[in-house]
Amino acid sequence: MVNQETVHTVAANIADKYDILLTSFNDITQCAKEYFEKRMFMDLFNRQQERYRLYGKFVRDVHNKTTELLGENLYNIEYWKAIKKEFSRIIKDKPHKLNSETFYNSITRKVFVDKSFNSDYEFFDYTDYKPMPKYDKEIFDVIECTHFSKVAIKQILQYFKYSVPFEDLDRDAQLIFDEMAPTIIHQKSNLFLDRIEILKPVFYRNRGAFIVGRIFYKNWSMPIVIPLLNEEKGIFVDSVIYIPADISIIFSFTRASFFVYTKYPAQLIDYLKAMLTHKTVGELYDSIGYYRHGKTILYRDLMNYIHNHDDKFIIAPGIKGMVMAVFTLKYYNFVFKIIRDKFEAPKNCTRDFVIKKYEEVEINDRVGRMAYAHLFENLEFPRNLFTHELIKELADSCKQTVEFKGDKVLIKHVYIERRMTPLNMYLQNEANPINACRVILDYGFCVKELAAANIFPGDLLLKNFGVTRHGRVIFYDYDEIARVTDLRFRRIPVQSDDDDTRGNTEMITAEANDIFPEEFKAFMAPDGPIGEIFLAEHNEIFDPKYWRDIQKRIAAGEYLSFYAYDQYKRFQSNR
């Protein structure tokens, strides 16, 4: 017999604690505007990590309280069915209802840690994403104007009322107008401006503040993102981004989440989804810091895909990984990565070490160059979804993680991440030399940007980098990553029979943290013309001095800038 008082107490405690979690999350998020105005960028970075850790702390606390309240009934399914029903009643009118359901599921996953997902007592929806029927008035505001002009742009820029003045408002408005006017004029069908919508929440990340909205004409519309920076002379517009593919990169899975305050996250996501139709809803939730709900959406999308397609899980194309077994669905945009039981030489790390590295990537700024991977535990799939080759691969090398239960496959620990084309495969198959050159150059920029963020990839082989649909190079193999500041970059010692290094073993031996950049050239620069182009642009990567200089800048407390848009799109030359 279920005790209804206990059921209500447990359900109410979960709901109340999520409300408190959300308040704490928003308190940290709201500090971003002040930090931007005061140029407290390192403080914002530190608050990013603090905010990320909130969710796990609350889940642990609520799990402990739930364990205390339920006692011997903690694993009683009938109790949890009743708790789910009561929880649904409590949260039905809350604007963050969906996120509350995800938090509830986090508690049940903590309780039933060795069980696969069960919709009898957990929240799940197979239906496709459907946007909200309307937006709340707090989501966006309308700039009333009849033409796209400097005046309209100045209205947008002045809307947010920063305590710091603009460096040159007229100049910035003119720069935006000059950049966008040709594209707008090209739409000859109708140039009568209907309205400009501006999202009330500003999107803060790193050094920047991003104004987001849409411009509506009678028969067409376009998105607009205006990045602001704040330096000694004041706030200024750094660029204007209005091509959807470029805006998509700003909201990429390779970047840290924005600080964006809203009481209506679901409606905000709906608005962004209307702008960025190719983005998944889960990725958009990730982009505003709701990682756990993003994970929920990803799982639902996966289950929906499996139920509506005939794909089978296959071994992912590319060179087999020494640490991870990687597989995918042929037409699915994500890959699945399982840690192998044993690692082939020269890999000498442990399973726990690899898990720790993925956790580090999860909580740190990925600066647009590292893929975010969601960790899932105890996922269960029908065995007939797996090819025979993949079954053999998992049975041979992943016994600790994969369990075969009759017609089911239980995966106890798996990372799911965006699918990309391995860089080595891209270069082998790309027929257009211009595209190949652009990508190999971006490979070098990727390594440099990671270095500036105090991240050394460790294994710089081409196969450990992927190419996105936008042609950006992304690093995704994390078992050897290290802090640049923890390494010693050296030249390769030169020894001859007649010099005095023969007796100096210190000069010719290497410690674990010794790195010899001269060795990189052998595998970073491909043979042929694209290798020559790479060397012409990125030759300094092979010089230890380059890395030592980065170490000095980081040690001096320099907070380096990372732009979520191409350098050539910046207005800096006009300032």
C-alpha positions as CSV (number, residue, x, y, z in Angstrom):
1,M,0.0,0.0,0.0
2,V,1.4,3.3,-1.1
3,N,1.6,6.1,1.6
4,Q,0.2,9.2,-0.2
5,E,1.7,11.5,2.4
6,T,5.2,10.1,1.8
7,V,4.5,10.3,-2.0
8,H,3.6,14.0,-1.8
9,T,6.6,14.8,0.5
10,V,9.0,13.2,-1.9
11,A,7.5,14.7,-5.1
12,A,7.2,18.2,-3.5
13,N,10.8,18.0,-2.2
14,I,12.1,17.2,-5.8
15,A,10.0,20.1,-7.3
16,D,11.0,22.6,-4.6
17,K,14.7,21.7,-4.8
18,Y,14.6,22.2,-8.6
19,D,13.1,25.6,-8.1
20,I,16.0,26.5,-5.7
21,L,18.5,25.1,-8.2
22,L,17.0,27.2,-10.9
23,T,17.2,30.3,-8.7
24,S,20.9,29.6,-8.0
25,F,21.5,29.0,-11.7
26,N,19.8,32.3,-12.6
27,D,21.6,34.2,-9.8
28,I,25.0,33.2,-11.3
29,T,23.7,33.8,-14.9
30,Q,22.5,37.3,-14.1
31,C,26.0,38.4,-12.9
32,A,27.2,38.2,-16.6
33,K,26.0,41.8,-17.5
34,E,27.9,43.3,-14.5
35,Y,31.0,41.3,-15.3
36,F,30.9,42.4,-19.0
37,E,30.5,46.0,-17.9
38,K,33.4,45.8,-15.5
39,R,35.5,43.6,-17.8
40,M,35.8,40.9,-15.2
41,F,36.3,38.1,-17.8
42,M,38.2,35.6,-15.7
43,D,35.6,35.9,-13.0
44,L,32.9,35.1,-15.5
45,F,34.9,32.1,-16.6
46,N,35.1,30.9,-13.0
47,R,31.4,31.4,-12.5
48,Q,30.9,29.2,-15.6
49,Q,32.4,26.2,-13.9
50,E,30.5,27.0,-10.6
51,R,27.2,27.1,-12.5
52,Y,28.0,23.9,-14.3
53,R,28.6,22.0,-11.0
54,L,25.3,23.2,-9.4
55,Y,23.2,20.5,-11.0
56,G,25.2,17.6,-9.8
57,K,25.3,18.9,-6.3
58,F,21.5,19.3,-6.1
59,V,21.0,15.9,-7.6
60,R,23.2,14.3,-4.9
61,D,21.4,16.3,-2.1
62,V,17.9,15.4,-3.3
63,H,18.9,11.7,-3.8
64,N,20.1,11.6,-0.2
65,K,16.9,13.2,1.0
66,T,14.8,10.9,-1.1
67,T,16.6,7.9,0.2
68,E,15.9,9.1,3.8
69,L,12.2,9.7,3.1
70,L,11.4,6.5,1.3
71,G,13.6,4.2,3.4
72,E,12.8,0.5,2.5
73,N,10.5,1.7,-0.3
74,L,13.3,3.4,-2.2
75,Y,13.2,0.8,-5.0
76,N,9.4,0.2,-4.9
77,I,8.1,0.8,-8.4
78,E,4.6,1.4,-7.2
79,Y,5.8,4.3,-5.0
80,W,7.7,5.8,-8.0
81,K,4.7,5.5,-10.3
82,A,2.7,7.5,-7.6
83,I,5.6,10.0,-7.1
84,K,5.7,10.7,-10.9
85,K,1.9,11.3,-11.0
86,E,2.1,13.7,-8.0
87,F,5.1,15.4,-9.4
88,S,3.3,16.0,-12.7
89,R,0.4,17.6,-10.8
90,I,2.8,19.9,-8.8
91,I,4.7,21.3,-11.9
92,K,1.9,21.3,-14.5
93,D,1.7,25.1,-14.6
94,K,5.3,26.0,-14.2
95,P,7.1,27.7,-17.1
96,H,10.1,25.4,-16.6
97,K,7.9,22.2,-16.5
98,L,10.1,20.3,-19.1
99,N,13.3,21.1,-17.2
100,S,11.7,20.0,-13.9
101,E,10.8,16.6,-15.5
102,T,14.5,16.2,-16.5
103,F,15.6,17.0,-12.9
104,Y,13.1,14.3,-11.7
105,N,14.6,11.8,-14.1
106,S,18.1,12.6,-12.8
107,I,16.9,11.6,-9.4
108,T,15.4,8.3,-10.6
109,R,18.5,7.6,-12.6
110,K,20.5,8.0,-9.4
111,V,18.2,5.6,-7.6
112,F,17.9,3.0,-10.3
113,V,21.5,3.3,-11.3
114,D,21.8,-0.2,-12.8
115,K,18.4,-0.2,-14.6
116,S,17.6,0.9,-18.1
117,F,15.1,3.7,-18.6
118,N,11.5,3.0,-17.6
119,S,8.7,5.2,-18.8
120,D,6.3,3.8,-16.1
121,Y,7.9,6.0,-13.5
122,E,10.2,8.3,-15.6
123,F,9.2,11.0,-18.0
124,F,9.6,10.3,-21.7
125,D,8.0,11.6,-24.9
126,Y,8.5,9.9,-28.3
127,T,6.8,12.7,-30.2
128,D,8.8,15.1,-32.4
129,Y,9.7,18.5,-31.2
130,K,6.8,21.0,-31.3
131,P,7.3,24.7,-30.6
132,M,5.2,26.6,-28.1
133,P,2.0,28.1,-29.6
134,K,3.1,31.6,-28.5
135,Y,5.9,33.6,-26.9
136,D,5.7,35.3,-23.6
137,K,6.1,39.1,-23.7
138,E,9.4,38.8,-21.8
139,I,11.1,36.9,-24.6
140,F,11.5,39.6,-27.2
141,D,10.7,43.2,-28.0
142,V,9.8,44.9,-31.2
143,I,11.7,47.8,-32.7
144,E,9.1,49.8,-34.7
145,C,10.5,51.3,-37.9
146,T,9.6,51.4,-41.6
147,H,13.1,51.0,-43.1
148,F,16.4,49.4,-42.2
149,S,18.6,52.4,-41.3
150,K,21.2,53.7,-39.0
151,V,18.4,55.1,-36.8
152,A,16.9,51.6,-36.5
153,I,20.3,50.1,-35.7
154,K,21.0,52.7,-33.0
155,Q,17.7,51.8,-31.4
156,I,18.8,48.2,-31.2
157,L,22.2,49.1,-29.7
158,Q,20.7,51.5,-27.2
159,Y,17.9,49.2,-26.1
160,F,20.0,47.4,-23.4
161,K,21.2,50.4,-21.5
162,Y,24.7,49.5,-20.3
163,S,26.4,51.5,-17.6
164,V,29.4,51.8,-19.9
165,P,29.1,54.1,-22.9
166,F,29.6,53.1,-26.5
167,E,33.0,54.0,-27.9
168,D,31.4,55.5,-31.1
169,L,27.7,54.6,-31.5
170,D,27.3,56.4,-34.9
171,R,30.3,54.7,-36.3
172,D,29.1,51.2,-35.2
173,A,25.6,51.8,-36.6
174,Q,27.1,52.8,-39.9
175,L,29.4,49.7,-40.0
176,I,26.4,47.4,-39.5
177,F,24.3,49.3,-42.1
178,D,27.1,49.2,-44.7
179,E,27.6,45.5,-44.1
180,M,24.0,44.4,-44.3
181,A,22.5,46.9,-46.8
182,P,23.7,45.1,-50.0
183,T,22.1,41.8,-48.8
184,I,18.8,43.5,-48.0
185,I,18.7,45.5,-51.2
186,H,19.3,42.2,-53.1
187,Q,15.9,41.1,-51.9
188,K,14.1,43.2,-54.6
189,S,10.7,41.6,-54.0
190,N,9.9,43.7,-51.0
191,L,11.9,46.3,-49.1
192,F,9.2,47.5,-46.8
193,L,10.3,46.7,-43.3
194,D,7.6,45.0,-41.2
195,R,9.4,44.9,-37.8
196,I,12.7,44.1,-36.0
197,E,12.5,41.7,-33.2
198,I,15.2,41.7,-30.5
199,L,15.5,39.1,-27.8
200,K,15.4,40.7,-24.4
201,P,18.0,38.4,-22.9
202,V,21.6,39.2,-24.0
203,F,23.9,36.2,-24.6
204,Y,27.2,36.6,-22.7
205,R,30.3,34.4,-23.2
206,N,34.0,35.0,-22.7
207,R,34.7,38.7,-23.5
208,G,31.6,39.2,-25.6
209,A,27.9,40.1,-25.3
210,F,25.7,39.0,-28.2
211,I,22.5,40.8,-29.2
212,V,20.2,38.3,-31.0
213,G,17.0,39.0,-33.1
214,R,15.3,38.8,-36.5
215,I,14.5,41.3,-39.2
216,F,11.1,40.8,-40.9
217,Y,10.0,42.0,-44.3
218,K,6.7,41.2,-45.9
219,N,7.7,38.0,-47.7
220,W,11.1,37.1,-46.0
221,S,13.1,37.5,-42.9
222,M,16.7,37.2,-41.7
223,P,18.4,36.6,-38.4
224,I,20.8,39.1,-36.9
225,V,23.5,38.6,-34.2
226,I,25.5,41.7,-33.0
227,P,28.6,40.8,-31.0
228,L,29.7,43.6,-28.5
229,L,33.1,43.9,-26.9
230,N,34.1,46.2,-24.0
231,E,37.6,47.6,-23.9
232,E,39.3,50.6,-22.3
233,K,37.5,53.2,-24.5
234,G,34.1,51.6,-24.0
235,I,31.7,49.2,-25.7
236,F,31.9,48.7,-29.4
237,V,30.3,46.5,-32.1
238,D,32.9,43.9,-33.2
239,S,30.9,42.5,-36.1
240,V,27.4,41.7,-37.4
241,I,26.4,38.1,-38.3
242,Y,23.3,37.5,-40.3
243,I,24.0,34.3,-42.4
244,P,22.4,31.3,-40.6
245,A,25.4,29.0,-41.1
246,D,27.7,31.6,-39.4
247,I,25.2,32.1,-36.5
248,S,25.0,28.3,-36.1
249,I,28.8,28.3,-35.4
250,I,28.2,30.9,-32.7
251,F,25.8,28.4,-31.0
252,S,28.1,25.4,-31.7
253,F,28.4,22.2,-29.7
254,T,32.2,23.1,-29.6
255,R,31.7,26.1,-27.3
256,A,31.0,26.8,-23.7
257,S,27.4,27.7,-22.9
258,F,26.2,31.3,-22.9
259,F,25.1,33.2,-19.8
260,V,21.6,34.2,-20.8
261,Y,19.0,34.9,-18.2
262,T,15.4,33.9,-18.9
263,K,12.4,32.7,-17.0
264,Y,11.1,31.0,-20.1
265,P,13.9,28.7,-21.4
266,A,11.5,26.6,-23.6
267,Q,10.2,29.7,-25.3
268,L,13.7,31.0,-25.8
269,I,14.7,27.7,-27.4
270,D,11.7,27.9,-29.7
271,Y,12.8,31.3,-30.9
272,L,16.4,30.2,-31.5
273,K,15.1,27.0,-33.3
274,A,13.1,29.2,-35.7
275,M,16.3,31.1,-36.5
276,L,18.6,28.0,-36.7
277,T,16.5,25.3,-38.3
278,H,19.4,22.9,-38.7
279,K,20.3,23.0,-35.0
280,T,18.9,20.3,-32.8
281,V,16.8,21.4,-29.9
282,G,19.1,19.5,-27.5
283,E,22.2,21.5,-28.8
284,L,20.4,24.7,-28.3
285,Y,19.6,23.8,-24.7
286,D,23.3,23.0,-24.2
287,S,24.2,26.4,-25.6
288,I,22.3,28.2,-22.9
289,G,23.7,26.0,-20.0
290,Y,20.8,23.5,-19.7
291,Y,23.0,20.6,-20.4
292,R,21.0,18.0,-18.6
293,H,17.8,18.9,-20.5
294,G,19.9,19.0,-23.7
295,K,20.9,15.4,-22.8
296,T,17.2,14.5,-22.3
297,I,16.3,15.9,-25.7
298,L,19.2,14.0,-27.3
299,Y,18.0,10.7,-25.8
300,R,14.4,11.3,-27.0
301,D,15.6,12.2,-30.4
302,L,17.7,9.0,-30.6
303,M,14.8,6.8,-29.5
304,N,12.5,8.6,-32.0
305,Y,15.0,8.1,-34.8
306,I,15.4,4.4,-34.0
307,H,11.6,3.9,-34.0
308,N,11.2,5.6,-37.4
309,H,14.2,4.4,-39.3
310,D,15.7,1.0,-40.4
311,D,19.3,2.0,-39.7
312,K,21.6,-0.4,-37.9
313,F,24.5,0.5,-35.6
314,I,27.7,0.1,-37.5
315,I,31.4,0.6,-36.8
316,A,32.2,4.2,-37.5
317,P,34.2,4.9,-40.6
318,G,37.9,5.7,-40.1
319,I,40.9,4.3,-38.4
320,K,40.0,2.2,-35.3
321,G,40.7,4.0,-32.1
322,M,43.1,2.5,-29.5
323,V,41.1,3.8,-26.5
324,M,37.5,4.1,-27.8
325,A,35.3,1.8,-29.8
326,V,33.3,4.1,-31.9
327,F,30.0,3.3,-33.7
328,T,27.1,5.1,-35.3
329,L,23.9,4.8,-37.3
330,K,24.5,5.2,-41.0
331,Y,22.3,8.3,-41.4
332,Y,22.4,9.6,-37.8
333,N,24.3,12.8,-36.9
334,F,25.9,11.5,-33.8
335,V,28.5,8.9,-32.8
336,F,28.7,6.6,-29.8
337,K,32.1,6.1,-28.0
338,I,32.8,3.3,-25.5
339,I,36.0,3.0,-23.6
340,R,37.8,-0.3,-24.4
341,D,38.8,-2.8,-21.8
342,K,42.5,-2.6,-22.8
343,F,44.4,0.0,-24.7
344,E,46.9,-0.9,-27.4
345,A,50.4,0.4,-27.1
346,P,51.7,3.1,-26.9
347,K,48.6,4.1,-24.9
348,N,49.4,3.6,-21.2
349,C,46.6,5.4,-19.5
350,T,43.7,3.9,-17.4
351,R,40.0,3.8,-17.8
352,D,39.5,6.2,-14.9
353,F,42.1,8.6,-16.4
354,V,40.1,8.7,-19.7
355,I,36.9,9.4,-17.8
356,K,38.5,12.2,-15.9
357,K,39.8,13.8,-19.2
358,Y,36.2,13.8,-20.6
359,E,35.0,15.4,-17.4
360,E,37.6,18.1,-17.7
361,V,36.5,18.9,-21.2
362,E,32.9,19.0,-20.1
363,I,33.4,21.8,-17.6
364,N,35.9,23.9,-19.4
365,D,35.6,26.4,-22.2
366,R,36.1,24.4,-25.5
367,V,36.8,27.6,-27.4
368,G,35.0,26.3,-30.5
369,R,37.5,23.6,-31.1
370,M,36.5,20.6,-28.9
371,A,33.3,18.6,-29.2
372,Y,31.0,18.3,-26.3
373,A,30.1,14.7,-25.4
374,H,27.1,13.7,-23.4
375,L,27.7,10.8,-21.0
376,F,24.9,8.2,-20.9
377,E,24.7,5.2,-18.5
378,N,22.7,2.0,-18.9
379,L,21.3,2.5,-22.4
380,E,19.5,-0.6,-23.6
381,F,18.9,-1.4,-27.3
382,P,17.5,-4.3,-29.3
383,R,20.4,-6.6,-30.4
384,N,19.1,-6.8,-33.9
385,L,20.0,-3.1,-34.3
386,F,23.7,-4.0,-34.3
387,T,25.6,-5.4,-37.2
388,H,27.4,-8.7,-36.7
389,E,30.8,-6.9,-37.1
390,L,29.9,-4.4,-34.4
391,I,28.6,-7.1,-32.0
392,K,32.0,-8.9,-32.4
393,E,33.9,-5.6,-31.9
394,L,32.1,-4.8,-28.6
395,A,32.2,-8.4,-27.4
396,D,35.9,-8.6,-28.0
397,S,37.1,-5.3,-26.6
398,C,34.3,-3.8,-24.4
399,K,33.2,-6.6,-22.0
400,Q,33.4,-4.3,-19.0
401,T,31.0,-1.9,-20.5
402,V,28.7,-3.8,-22.8
403,E,26.4,-6.6,-21.6
404,F,24.5,-8.9,-23.9
405,K,21.2,-10.0,-22.4
406,G,19.4,-12.3,-24.8
407,D,17.9,-10.0,-27.5
408,K,19.1,-6.8,-25.7
409,V,22.4,-5.0,-25.6
410,L,23.0,-3.0,-22.4
411,I,25.7,-0.3,-22.6
412,K,26.7,0.8,-19.1
413,H,28.9,3.8,-20.1
414,V,28.8,5.6,-23.4
415,Y,29.6,9.1,-24.8
416,I,27.4,10.5,-27.5
417,E,28.9,13.3,-29.6
418,R,28.3,15.1,-32.8
419,R,29.4,13.2,-35.9
420,M,32.1,14.7,-38.0
421,T,34.3,13.5,-40.9
422,P,37.7,12.5,-39.6
423,L,40.3,15.0,-40.9
424,N,42.4,12.3,-42.6
425,M,39.4,10.9,-44.5
426,Y,38.3,14.4,-45.5
427,L,41.7,15.2,-47.0
428,Q,41.8,11.8,-48.8
429,N,38.4,12.2,-50.3
430,E,38.1,16.0,-51.0
431,A,38.4,16.6,-54.7
432,N,38.3,20.4,-54.5
433,P,41.8,21.6,-53.7
434,I,40.5,24.9,-52.4
435,N,38.4,23.2,-49.8
436,A,41.3,20.9,-48.8
437,C,43.6,23.9,-48.4
438,R,41.1,25.8,-46.3
439,V,40.6,22.8,-44.0
440,I,44.3,22.0,-43.5
441,L,44.9,25.6,-42.6
442,D,42.0,25.5,-40.1
443,Y,43.6,22.4,-38.6
444,G,46.6,24.6,-37.7
445,F,44.3,27.4,-36.3
446,C,42.5,24.7,-34.3
447,V,45.8,23.7,-32.6
448,K,46.8,27.3,-32.0
449,E,43.5,28.3,-30.5
450,L,43.5,25.3,-28.2
451,A,47.0,26.2,-27.1
452,A,45.9,29.8,-26.4
453,A,43.2,28.3,-24.1
454,N,46.0,26.3,-22.3
455,I,45.0,23.0,-23.9
456,F,47.6,20.7,-25.6
457,P,45.8,18.0,-27.6
458,G,48.6,15.5,-27.0
459,D,47.9,13.3,-30.0
460,L,48.0,15.6,-33.0
461,L,47.4,12.9,-35.6
462,L,44.9,13.9,-38.3
463,K,42.6,11.1,-37.4
464,N,41.9,12.7,-34.0
465,F,40.4,15.8,-35.6
466,G,37.1,16.0,-37.4
467,V,35.6,18.4,-40.0
468,T,32.1,19.8,-39.3
469,R,29.4,20.5,-42.0
470,H,30.6,24.1,-41.9
471,G,34.2,23.0,-42.7
472,R,35.6,23.8,-39.2
473,V,38.3,21.5,-37.7
474,I,37.4,20.1,-34.3
475,F,39.5,18.0,-31.9
476,Y,37.7,15.0,-30.3
477,D,40.2,12.6,-28.8
478,Y,40.8,13.6,-25.2
479,D,42.8,10.8,-23.5
480,E,46.1,12.7,-24.0
481,I,45.1,16.3,-23.4
482,A,47.2,18.3,-21.0
483,R,47.6,21.9,-19.9
484,V,50.2,23.7,-22.0
485,T,51.6,25.2,-18.8
486,D,52.3,21.7,-17.4
487,L,54.6,20.7,-20.2
488,R,58.2,21.4,-21.1
489,F,58.7,22.2,-24.8
490,R,62.2,21.3,-25.9
491,R,64.3,21.1,-29.0
492,I,65.5,17.6,-30.0
493,P,69.0,17.2,-28.6
494,V,71.7,16.9,-31.3
495,Q,74.5,14.5,-30.4
496,S,77.7,13.8,-32.2
497,D,80.8,11.7,-31.5
498,D,82.9,14.7,-30.9
499,D,80.7,16.9,-28.7
500,D,80.3,16.9,-24.9
501,T,76.7,15.7,-24.8
502,R,77.7,12.0,-24.8
503,G,78.2,12.0,-21.1
504,N,75.2,14.3,-20.3
505,T,72.2,11.9,-20.1
506,E,69.9,14.8,-19.0
507,M,70.2,16.4,-22.4
508,I,69.4,13.3,-24.4
509,T,66.6,11.7,-22.3
510,A,63.0,12.8,-22.1
511,E,60.6,13.0,-19.1
512,A,56.9,12.3,-19.4
513,N,56.0,16.0,-19.7
514,D,58.7,16.7,-22.3
515,I,57.4,17.7,-25.8
516,F,59.5,18.1,-28.9
517,P,57.5,20.2,-31.4
518,E,60.0,19.5,-34.2
519,E,58.6,16.0,-34.3
520,F,55.1,17.3,-35.2
521,K,56.0,18.1,-38.7
522,A,56.2,14.5,-39.7
523,F,52.5,13.9,-39.2
524,M,50.9,17.4,-39.2
525,A,52.0,18.5,-42.6
526,P,50.7,16.1,-45.3
527,D,52.9,15.5,-48.4
528,G,52.2,17.6,-51.4
529,P,50.9,21.2,-52.0
530,I,48.5,21.3,-49.0
531,G,51.4,20.4,-46.7
532,E,53.5,23.2,-48.1
533,I,50.6,25.6,-47.6
534,F,50.3,24.4,-44.0
535,L,54.0,25.0,-43.4
536,A,53.8,28.5,-44.9
537,E,51.1,29.5,-42.5
538,H,51.8,27.5,-39.4
539,N,55.5,26.7,-39.3
540,E,55.9,28.3,-35.9
541,I,54.0,25.3,-34.4
542,F,57.2,23.2,-34.8
543,D,59.3,25.7,-32.8
544,P,59.5,25.2,-29.0
545,K,59.8,29.0,-28.6
546,Y,56.2,29.4,-29.9
547,W,54.9,27.2,-27.1
548,R,57.1,28.8,-24.5
549,D,55.8,32.2,-25.4
550,I,52.2,31.0,-25.0
551,Q,53.2,29.6,-21.6
552,K,54.5,33.0,-20.6
553,R,51.4,34.8,-21.7
554,I,49.2,32.4,-19.7
555,A,51.4,32.6,-16.7
556,A,51.2,36.4,-16.8
557,G,47.4,36.2,-16.4
558,E,46.6,37.2,-20.0
559,Y,43.0,36.1,-20.8
560,L,43.1,35.5,-24.6
561,S,40.2,36.2,-26.8
562,F,38.3,33.6,-28.8
563,Y,35.9,34.7,-31.5
564,A,32.9,32.6,-32.5
565,Y,33.1,34.1,-36.0
566,D,35.8,34.5,-38.6
567,Q,38.4,37.1,-38.0
568,Y,37.7,38.7,-41.4
569,K,34.2,39.5,-40.3
570,R,35.4,41.7,-37.6
571,F,35.2,45.5,-37.9
572,Q,38.5,46.1,-36.1
573,S,40.1,47.6,-39.2
574,N,37.6,50.4,-39.2
575,R,38.1,51.3,-35.5
